[in-house]
Amino acid sequence: MTMHDYVESLRSKHAHLEQQIDDELHRPLPDQSILTRLKREKLRIKDEIARLGSTRAPAVVASGEIH
């Protein structure tokens, strides 16, 4: 799996968690413990995506390319 594939996988998981959070919020009585768990996992994935993006950024700047 390439780094790009891994990041795309994380983005997909992040989007799925966003949908699960939205679904839970629209229930008649949302379960706060479920929401907390989902939000923490979503934040963990977001941080991982950001970390991976920041490790890639110097190479992009050094090469002069912007994607």
KAKA-V123273 format. One record per residue. N is the residue number from 1. RES is the residue in three letters. OMEGA is omega in degrees with one decimal (999 if undefined). Layout:
N_RES_OMEGA / N_RES_OMEGA
This chain:
1_MET_178.7 / 2_THR_178.3 / 3_MET_179.1 / 4_HIS_179.0 / 5_ASP_-180.0 / 6_TYR_179.1 / 7_VAL_177.5 / 8_GLU_176.7 / 9_SER_177.6 / 10_LEU_178.9 / 11_ARG_178.0 / 12_SER_177.9 / 13_LYS_179.6 / 14_HIS_179.4 / 15_ALA_178.9 / 16_HIS_177.1 / 17_LEU_177.5 / 18_GLU_179.2 / 19_GLN_178.3 / 20_GLN_178.2 / 21_ILE_179.3 / 22_ASP_178.3 / 23_ASP_-179.1 / 24_GLU_-179.8 / 25_LEU_-177.7 / 26_HIS_173.5 / 27_ARG_179.0 / 28_PRO_177.8 / 29_LEU_-178.3 / 30_PRO_178.8 / 31_ASP_-176.1 / 32_GLN_179.5 / 33_SER_176.2 / 34_ILE_178.9 / 35_LEU_179.3 / 36_THR_-179.7 / 37_ARG_-179.8 / 38_LEU_-179.4 / 39_LYS_177.8 / 40_ARG_179.3 / 41_GLU_178.4 / 42_LYS_178.8 / 43_LEU_178.0 / 44_ARG_179.6 / 45_ILE_178.2 / 46_LYS_178.5 / 47_ASP_178.6 / 48_GLU_177.3 / 49_ILE_179.9 / 50_ALA_179.5 / 51_ARG_179.9 / 52_LEU_177.7 / 53_GLY_-178.8 / 54_SER_177.1 / 55_THR_180.0 / 56_ARG_-173.3 / 57_ALA_-179.5 / 58_PRO_179.1 / 59_ALA_179.8 / 60_VAL_179.8 / 61_VAL_-177.8 / 62_ALA_-178.7 / 63_SER_179.9 / 64_GLY_-179.8 / 65_GLU_175.9 / 66_ILE_-179.9 / 67_HIS_999
